[in-house]
């Protein structure tokens, strides 16, 4: 990890509202990782021939995110793309995730953190042209990784997927599925936001006891470029976060009060 002795890493996307002050620290920022998932139902998907049309990332995979370009790569796979005089190869997010998954299964520091059943399902009995776990319609916009042995293995997996330019929002659900044992899983309840009316609806309701009493601790998406979204969030922070203070009247940020 970048910061030795860290307690854990929390990542929030720029269009998510997170009321962390409503959460019990020993549960939600302890030794159990979590992510804002819709569900954790997965299947498997074999690689398919890629095709691309302009204007939208059409491709062989039904969920469009798997068809997006993951960026340029030096690997001898993908589609050649010329920019000026420079020739690049681009891959889909599916290709990038597949490459990361195949490499991960050879990394003992990561696989030793997996259960025997997980190693069999996701590595030993999986062909190198198949993504399993394949999570359709599953992205994570906010997550927490603890600063323990499990978290260290997860961080190595996250770094490896990043080296393959695999999209973080679809990489983390894969990593979580493969590495986190059932007794360590946490379910973060979160709400989907209607940008026009700020009408929040539960997108994922926890089935575990830790999250059942929580009321939308995380909301996504909420776009702060809209005045009504910004004003709503400012009001929530000022009224509910006793550890926050508004820094300057002409600047749009808060600071955590030093206790």
Secondary structure as GFF3:
##gff-version 3
##sequence-region A 1 259
A	DSSP	beta_strand	8	12	.	.	.	ID=ss1
A	DSSP	beta_strand	16	18	.	.	.	ID=ss2
A	DSSP	three_ten_helix	20	22	.	.	.	ID=ss3
A	DSSP	alpha_helix	25	28	.	.	.	ID=ss4
A	DSSP	beta_strand	34	35	.	.	.	ID=ss5
A	DSSP	beta_strand	43	46	.	.	.	ID=ss6
A	DSSP	three_ten_helix	64	67	.	.	.	ID=ss7
A	DSSP	beta_strand	69	73	.	.	.	ID=ss8
A	DSSP	beta_strand	79	83	.	.	.	ID=ss9
A	DSSP	beta_strand	86	92	.	.	.	ID=ss10
A	DSSP	alpha_helix	93	104	.	.	.	ID=ss11
A	DSSP	alpha_helix	108	111	.	.	.	ID=ss12
A	DSSP	alpha_helix	116	119	.	.	.	ID=ss13
A	DSSP	pi_helix	120	124	.	.	.	ID=ss14
A	DSSP	beta_strand	130	134	.	.	.	ID=ss15
A	DSSP	beta_strand	142	146	.	.	.	ID=ss16
A	DSSP	alpha_helix	149	163	.	.	.	ID=ss17
A	DSSP	alpha_helix	168	179	.	.	.	ID=ss18
A	DSSP	three_ten_helix	182	184	.	.	.	ID=ss19
A	DSSP	beta_strand	190	192	.	.	.	ID=ss20
A	DSSP	beta_strand	201	204	.	.	.	ID=ss21
A	DSSP	three_ten_helix	209	211	.	.	.	ID=ss22
A	DSSP	beta_strand	218	220	.	.	.	ID=ss23
A	DSSP	alpha_helix	227	240	.	.	.	ID=ss24
A	DSSP	beta_strand	244	246	.	.	.	ID=ss25
A	DSSP	beta_strand	254	256	.	.	.	ID=ss26
###
